[in-house]
Amino acid sequence: MFANVDGPSFIFWPVGCGDSTTIVISKDEVLQIDLNDCALADGDDNERVPVVDELVAKLPTRDGKPYLSCFALTHPDEDHCRGFEDILKRVTIGELWHTPRIFREYHNDLCDDAIAFRKEAARRAKAAIKAQGDPGPGDRVRVFGYDDLLEEDNYRGFPREFLTTPGQAVTWLDGVEAKTRFRAFIHAPFKDDLAGDRNETSLAMQVLIGTSDLSMAGLFFGDLAYPTLRRIFDETKAHENLADLSWNVLLAPHHCSRKVMYDGDEDLKQDILDDLKARQHKGAYIVSSSTAIPGKNSSGDNPPHAKAKNRYLEIIAFADNFLCTGEYSTAKAMRPIIFTVTAQGIELIGKDYTLSKEAREDLAKAVAAARGTSAPPAGKVGFGAR
């Protein structure tokens, strides 16, 4: 089992404004959604955890090496894939999940880690085409798109069983049927979004973990804004699948962006808030994967947005059930937000989370480097660098 948890869990890492979510399904199965292994460290108020180091130290092992069942990339922005090249070197990744957009970007529009992901995804696609079926752990890839994708050069001959159309559920994980403990219902991207704004092509899904007797549902919408979220709810209602939008935990899209429920700064879209409120389970939580949320914003500010937080507080049952990774974790107590399925129900755990030795050592290096300069380092400083 992933260290520091004892049961199926959602782990939201404090990584600034970016997404890094680890989903523990069983003692041998772990899914990572996005990665932002940033290295901002100023010594006194750095609350960010070096995620790659933590994964290397706490993942289950296979053949003596840390093993991650699956890495899912919602979209190739840097704050969703930073550190991928590093984790690829240090961890065996059984399966990759991605949307086709990763292959439709120009090289000069992708960061180095996105390029590394694209290269690895292409390698795996070739392995699947060559195998005409399952190429095995370390070579598996699942693509989320539409049938005409298989007519493109990069996917010609790609096995149909590894192409998932939005509107379908995935219960296979790294070559194993896991429907008794895992289900991912894919909501987006829509076919006509594939050439649109990169944020609007985000892989969006409901992930269900646990057992038939007690499960936990999380909504993961990447960086989607109101128009696509509205369409997701409309499509799901039309197909009478509203259970696929229920949630115990909602990861606030785009790091608590007001674009989820505002058109511009003032035009509130109350309908999406009403729909989200209606689908929450009793005692549900909302998580903002972001820096600390300010009391107010100026026009044009990047997320997190105070207006979005205020709207979320209006739909959540308890104010304490809105959590921000950059506020929950502090320099004195660096920790992720962890929700675990227990015999008593869904619990928030991990207040006394212990960083791995590797993470502590790399944090010390980063702090030392920061103190030797006039400003915090913006690049990679020790966090998993080898």
C-alpha positions as CSV (number, residue, x, y, z in Angstrom):
1,M,0.0,0.0,0.0
2,F,1.1,3.6,-0.7
3,A,2.9,4.7,2.5
4,N,0.9,7.0,4.9
5,V,-2.5,5.6,3.8
6,D,-4.4,2.5,4.8
7,G,-7.2,2.0,2.2
8,P,-8.5,3.5,-1.0
9,S,-7.5,7.2,-1.0
10,F,-7.4,10.5,-2.9
11,I,-4.2,12.4,-2.2
12,F,-4.0,16.0,-3.3
13,W,-0.4,17.3,-3.2
14,P,0.5,21.0,-2.4
15,V,2.3,22.1,-5.6
16,G,1.3,25.7,-6.0
17,C,-1.1,26.5,-8.8
18,G,-1.0,23.1,-10.6
19,D,-2.5,19.7,-10.3
20,S,-0.9,16.5,-8.7
21,T,-3.4,13.9,-7.5
22,T,-2.5,10.4,-6.4
23,I,-5.3,7.8,-6.3
24,V,-4.6,4.7,-4.2
25,I,-6.9,1.9,-5.3
26,S,-5.4,-1.1,-3.6
27,K,-2.1,-2.1,-2.1
28,D,-0.6,-2.7,-5.5
29,E,-2.6,-0.2,-7.7
30,V,-1.9,3.5,-7.8
31,L,-3.1,6.1,-10.4
32,Q,-1.5,9.5,-10.8
33,I,-3.5,12.3,-12.4
34,D,-1.2,15.1,-13.6
35,L,2.0,16.2,-12.0
36,N,3.5,19.6,-11.0
37,D,6.8,18.8,-9.3
38,C,7.7,22.4,-8.8
39,A,10.8,23.7,-6.9
40,L,9.9,27.0,-5.5
41,A,11.7,27.1,-2.1
42,D,12.4,30.2,-0.1
43,G,13.0,28.4,3.2
44,D,10.6,30.2,5.4
45,D,7.2,29.9,3.7
46,N,7.5,27.1,1.2
47,E,4.6,24.7,1.7
48,R,5.1,22.6,-1.4
49,V,5.9,18.9,-1.4
50,P,8.4,17.4,-3.9
51,V,5.9,14.9,-5.4
52,V,8.3,12.8,-7.5
53,D,10.5,12.1,-4.4
54,E,7.4,11.1,-2.4
55,L,6.2,8.8,-5.2
56,V,9.6,7.2,-5.5
57,A,9.8,6.6,-1.8
58,K,6.2,5.5,-1.1
59,L,4.9,3.7,-4.2
60,P,4.6,-0.1,-4.1
61,T,7.6,-1.8,-5.8
62,R,7.8,-4.4,-8.6
63,D,11.1,-6.0,-9.4
64,G,12.8,-3.8,-7.0
65,K,11.7,-0.5,-8.6
66,P,8.8,1.9,-7.6
67,Y,5.8,1.0,-9.7
68,L,2.9,3.3,-10.7
69,S,0.0,1.5,-12.3
70,C,-1.1,4.4,-14.4
71,F,-0.3,8.1,-15.2
72,A,-3.2,10.1,-16.6
73,L,-2.5,13.5,-18.2
74,T,-5.5,15.7,-18.4
75,H,-3.8,18.2,-20.8
76,P,-0.2,19.2,-21.6
77,D,0.1,22.5,-19.8
78,E,3.3,22.7,-17.8
79,D,1.5,22.9,-14.4
80,H,0.0,19.5,-15.2
81,C,3.1,17.6,-16.4
82,R,6.1,19.3,-14.8
83,G,8.4,16.5,-13.6
84,F,7.2,13.8,-16.0
85,E,10.6,13.3,-17.5
86,D,12.0,12.8,-14.1
87,I,9.4,10.3,-12.9
88,L,9.7,8.4,-16.1
89,K,13.4,7.8,-15.3
90,R,12.8,6.8,-11.7
91,V,9.5,4.9,-11.7
92,T,8.1,2.1,-13.8
93,I,4.8,3.4,-15.2
94,G,2.5,0.5,-16.2
95,E,0.1,2.5,-18.4
96,L,-0.4,6.0,-19.8
97,W,-3.7,7.8,-20.3
98,H,-4.0,10.8,-22.6
99,T,-6.1,12.6,-25.1
100,P,-5.0,13.0,-28.8
101,R,-4.3,16.8,-28.3
102,I,-0.8,15.9,-27.1
103,F,0.1,14.9,-30.7
104,R,-1.4,18.0,-32.3
105,E,0.8,20.6,-30.6
106,Y,3.8,22.3,-32.2
107,H,7.1,21.6,-30.4
108,N,7.6,25.3,-29.6
109,D,4.2,25.3,-27.8
110,L,5.1,22.5,-25.4
111,C,7.3,22.5,-22.4
112,D,10.1,19.9,-22.1
113,D,8.1,17.6,-19.9
114,A,5.1,17.7,-22.3
115,I,7.5,16.8,-25.2
116,A,8.8,13.9,-23.1
117,F,5.3,12.7,-22.5
118,R,4.4,12.9,-26.2
119,K,7.5,10.9,-27.1
120,E,6.7,8.2,-24.5
121,A,3.1,8.1,-25.5
122,A,4.1,7.7,-29.2
123,R,6.6,4.9,-28.3
124,R,3.8,3.0,-26.4
125,A,1.3,3.5,-29.3
126,K,3.9,1.9,-31.6
127,A,4.3,-1.0,-29.2
128,A,0.6,-1.6,-29.0
129,I,0.3,-1.4,-32.8
130,K,3.1,-3.9,-33.2
131,A,1.6,-6.2,-30.6
132,Q,-1.9,-5.9,-32.1
133,G,-3.1,-6.1,-28.5
134,D,-1.8,-5.6,-25.0
135,P,2.0,-4.8,-25.2
136,G,2.4,-5.5,-21.4
137,P,3.3,-3.4,-18.4
138,G,5.6,-0.5,-19.1
139,D,4.3,-0.2,-22.7
140,R,0.6,0.1,-22.2
141,V,-1.3,3.3,-23.3
142,R,-5.0,4.2,-23.4
143,V,-6.2,7.0,-25.7
144,F,-9.4,9.0,-25.1
145,G,-10.9,10.1,-28.4
146,Y,-13.1,9.0,-31.3
147,D,-13.0,6.2,-33.9
148,D,-11.7,8.5,-36.7
149,L,-8.6,8.9,-34.6
150,L,-7.5,5.4,-35.8
151,E,-7.3,6.8,-39.3
152,E,-4.4,9.1,-38.4
153,D,-0.8,8.1,-39.1
154,N,0.2,8.0,-35.4
155,Y,-2.7,5.5,-34.6
156,R,-3.2,3.5,-37.8
157,G,-3.6,-0.1,-36.6
158,F,-3.9,0.9,-32.9
159,P,-5.9,-1.8,-31.0
160,R,-9.5,-0.6,-30.6
161,E,-9.7,-2.0,-27.1
162,F,-7.3,0.8,-25.9
163,L,-9.3,3.6,-27.4
164,T,-12.0,4.9,-25.0
165,T,-14.8,7.2,-26.2
166,P,-16.1,9.9,-23.8
167,G,-19.4,8.6,-22.4
168,Q,-17.8,5.3,-21.6
169,A,-16.5,3.9,-18.3
170,V,-13.0,2.3,-17.8
171,T,-12.7,-0.5,-15.3
172,W,-9.5,-2.0,-16.6
173,L,-6.3,-0.6,-15.1
174,D,-2.8,-1.6,-16.2
175,G,-4.1,-4.8,-17.8
176,V,-6.2,-5.9,-14.9
177,E,-10.0,-5.9,-14.6
178,A,-10.6,-3.8,-11.5
179,K,-14.3,-3.1,-11.6
180,T,-14.9,-4.3,-8.0
181,R,-12.6,-1.4,-6.7
182,F,-12.2,1.1,-9.5
183,R,-14.2,2.9,-12.2
184,A,-13.5,6.0,-14.3
185,F,-16.3,7.4,-16.2
186,I,-15.0,9.7,-19.0
187,H,-17.0,12.9,-19.6
188,A,-14.7,14.8,-22.0
189,P,-13.1,16.0,-24.2
190,F,-15.9,16.3,-26.8
191,K,-15.1,15.5,-30.4
192,D,-15.5,19.1,-31.6
193,D,-13.3,20.4,-28.8
194,L,-10.2,18.7,-30.0
195,A,-8.9,21.6,-32.0
196,G,-10.0,24.3,-29.5
197,D,-8.4,26.0,-26.5
198,R,-6.0,23.5,-24.8
199,N,-7.7,23.9,-21.4
200,E,-11.1,22.9,-23.0
201,T,-9.6,19.7,-24.3
202,S,-8.9,18.5,-20.8
203,L,-9.6,14.9,-19.9
204,A,-12.6,15.1,-17.5
205,M,-13.8,12.1,-15.5
206,Q,-15.5,10.8,-12.4
207,V,-13.2,8.3,-10.5
208,L,-14.9,5.8,-8.2
209,I,-12.8,3.8,-5.7
210,G,-13.6,1.5,-2.8
211,T,-16.1,-1.3,-2.7
212,S,-19.7,-1.9,-3.6
213,D,-20.6,-1.4,0.1
214,L,-18.6,1.8,0.6
215,S,-17.1,3.9,-2.2
216,M,-15.7,7.4,-2.8
217,A,-16.4,9.4,-5.9
218,G,-14.1,12.2,-7.2
219,L,-14.7,14.7,-10.0
220,F,-11.6,15.7,-12.0
221,F,-12.2,18.3,-14.7
222,G,-8.7,19.5,-15.4
223,D,-8.8,23.2,-16.5
224,L,-12.3,23.3,-18.0
225,A,-14.4,26.4,-17.9
226,Y,-18.2,27.0,-17.8
227,P,-19.1,26.2,-21.5
228,T,-17.6,22.7,-21.4
229,L,-18.8,22.0,-17.9
230,R,-22.3,23.0,-18.9
231,R,-22.2,20.7,-21.8
232,I,-21.0,17.8,-19.6
233,F,-24.0,18.2,-17.3
234,D,-26.4,18.6,-20.3
235,E,-25.0,15.5,-22.0
236,T,-25.1,13.4,-18.9
237,K,-28.7,14.5,-18.1
238,A,-29.7,13.6,-21.7
239,H,-28.3,10.1,-21.2
240,E,-29.8,9.8,-17.8
241,N,-26.4,9.1,-16.3
242,L,-26.4,11.7,-13.5
243,A,-24.9,9.2,-11.1
244,D,-21.7,9.6,-13.1
245,L,-21.5,13.2,-11.9
246,S,-22.0,12.5,-8.2
247,W,-19.1,13.4,-5.9
248,N,-17.7,13.1,-2.4
249,V,-14.7,15.2,-3.5
250,L,-14.6,17.9,-6.2
251,L,-11.2,19.1,-7.4
252,A,-12.1,22.7,-8.2
253,P,-11.4,23.1,-12.0
254,H,-8.4,25.2,-13.1
255,H,-7.1,25.8,-9.6
256,C,-10.3,27.5,-8.3
257,S,-10.9,29.7,-11.4
258,R,-13.9,32.0,-11.5
259,K,-14.3,30.9,-15.2
260,V,-16.1,27.8,-13.9
261,M,-19.1,29.9,-12.9
262,Y,-18.6,33.4,-14.4
263,D,-18.7,34.6,-17.9
264,G,-16.3,37.5,-17.6
265,D,-16.1,39.0,-14.1
266,E,-19.7,39.7,-13.3
267,D,-22.1,37.4,-15.2
268,L,-22.7,34.6,-12.7
269,K,-23.8,31.2,-14.1
270,Q,-25.7,29.9,-11.2
271,D,-26.9,26.9,-13.1
272,I,-23.6,25.1,-12.9
273,L,-23.4,25.7,-9.2
274,D,-26.9,24.4,-8.7
275,D,-26.0,21.3,-10.7
276,L,-22.8,20.7,-8.7
277,K,-24.6,21.2,-5.4
278,A,-27.3,18.7,-6.4
279,R,-24.8,15.9,-7.2
280,Q,-22.7,16.2,-4.0
281,H,-23.0,13.4,-1.4
282,K,-23.5,14.2,2.3
283,G,-20.3,15.6,3.9
284,A,-18.7,16.3,0.5
285,Y,-15.4,18.2,0.1
286,I,-14.1,20.7,-2.4
287,V,-10.3,21.0,-2.9
288,S,-8.5,23.9,-4.5
289,S,-5.1,22.7,-5.8
290,S,-3.5,26.2,-5.7
291,T,-1.6,28.7,-3.7
292,A,-3.4,30.3,-0.8
293,I,-6.5,32.0,-2.0
294,P,-6.5,35.8,-1.6
295,G,-9.3,37.8,0.1
296,K,-10.0,39.5,-3.2
297,N,-8.6,39.6,-6.8
298,S,-8.1,42.3,-9.4
299,S,-9.4,42.0,-12.9
300,G,-7.1,39.8,-15.0
301,D,-5.6,37.9,-12.0
302,N,-4.7,34.3,-12.6
303,P,-6.4,31.6,-10.4
304,P,-7.0,31.0,-7.5
305,H,-9.9,33.4,-7.4
306,A,-11.7,34.6,-4.3
307,K,-15.0,34.9,-6.1
308,A,-14.9,31.2,-7.1
309,K,-14.1,30.2,-3.5
310,N,-17.0,32.3,-2.2
311,R,-19.4,30.6,-4.7
312,Y,-18.1,27.1,-3.7
313,L,-18.7,28.0,-0.1
314,E,-22.3,28.7,-0.9
315,I,-22.9,25.1,-2.2
316,I,-20.8,23.1,0.2
317,A,-22.6,22.0,3.4
318,F,-19.7,23.0,5.8
319,A,-17.2,25.8,5.3
320,D,-14.5,23.6,6.7
321,N,-15.1,21.2,3.9
322,F,-13.5,23.6,1.4
323,L,-9.8,23.0,1.5
324,C,-6.9,24.6,-0.3
325,T,-3.6,22.6,-0.7
326,G,-1.5,25.8,-0.4
327,E,-3.2,26.6,2.9
328,Y,-3.5,23.1,4.4
329,S,0.2,22.6,4.0
330,T,2.6,25.0,5.7
331,A,6.4,25.3,5.9
332,K,6.2,23.8,9.4
333,A,3.8,21.0,8.5
334,M,4.2,20.1,4.8
335,R,1.4,17.6,4.0
336,P,-1.1,16.7,1.3
337,I,-4.8,16.6,1.7
338,I,-5.8,12.9,2.0
339,F,-9.3,11.4,1.9
340,T,-9.5,7.7,2.7
341,V,-12.3,5.1,2.6
342,T,-12.5,3.5,6.0
343,A,-14.9,1.2,7.8
344,Q,-16.4,4.3,9.3
345,G,-16.9,6.1,6.0
346,I,-14.8,8.7,4.1
347,E,-12.3,10.4,6.4
348,L,-9.9,13.3,6.0
349,I,-6.6,11.9,7.3
350,G,-2.9,12.8,7.2
351,K,-2.7,15.7,9.6
352,D,0.5,14.2,10.9
353,Y,1.8,13.2,7.5
354,T,5.5,12.3,7.4
355,L,7.7,13.4,4.4
356,S,10.1,10.8,3.1
357,K,13.8,11.0,3.8
358,E,14.4,11.7,0.1
359,A,11.9,14.6,0.1
360,R,13.4,16.1,3.2
361,E,16.9,15.9,1.8
362,D,15.9,17.5,-1.5
363,L,14.0,20.2,0.3
364,A,17.1,21.0,2.4
365,K,19.1,21.4,-0.8
366,A,16.5,23.6,-2.4
367,V,16.4,25.8,0.7
368,A,20.1,26.1,0.8
369,A,20.2,27.1,-2.9
370,A,17.5,29.7,-2.3
371,R,19.3,31.2,0.6
372,G,22.4,31.6,-1.6
373,T,20.6,33.9,-4.0
374,S,18.5,37.0,-3.8
375,A,15.4,35.3,-5.0
376,P,13.7,31.9,-4.8
377,P,14.7,29.5,-7.5
378,A,12.2,29.1,-10.3
379,G,13.6,25.9,-11.8
380,K,14.4,22.5,-10.7
381,V,16.5,22.5,-7.5
382,G,17.1,19.1,-6.1
383,F,13.4,18.0,-6.1
384,G,14.0,14.6,-7.6
385,A,16.8,15.7,-9.8
386,R,19.3,12.9,-10.3
